[in-house]
Amino acid sequence: MTDYKHHMKIVFGGDVPSDNYVANAIKYIKRKYKNPIFIAISDDISTPEVDMAILSFCNHSIFTLGSYGFWASYLAGGEVLYADVETKIPYTHSTYFYKDANLSNFVHIKDSP
């Protein structure tokens, strides 16, 4: 999310999800599914094409922000966990968007300890 911190602050007047969100999402998956395996994808390691291919084979997804994470999660199917960030202007990847699009497999995870 190195490029998204500045973008969220300047364009939308919000912050990116904290480490608490990721920890809460991992706890949710561990409670709900037996012996989950987690795969972490970053914008610093491999090519976007390789990352998208890997993510498309996942059963469920945890993503932070942005269209790349959204599409990878959407295409993979299963449960999609996301952080609903507060912004000063409407943000596409938030609860209202997912509810309006009838994406019932998208689950809001809190960004608090």
Secondary structure as UniProt FT lines:
FT   TURN            2..3
FT   HELIX           4..7
FT   HELIX           8..12
FT   HELIX           19..32
FT   TURN            43..45
FT   HELIX           48..56
FT   STRAND          61..63
FT   HELIX           67..76
FT   STRAND          80..82
FT   HELIX           95..100
FT   TURN            101..102
FT   TURN            104..105
FT   STRAND          106..108
//
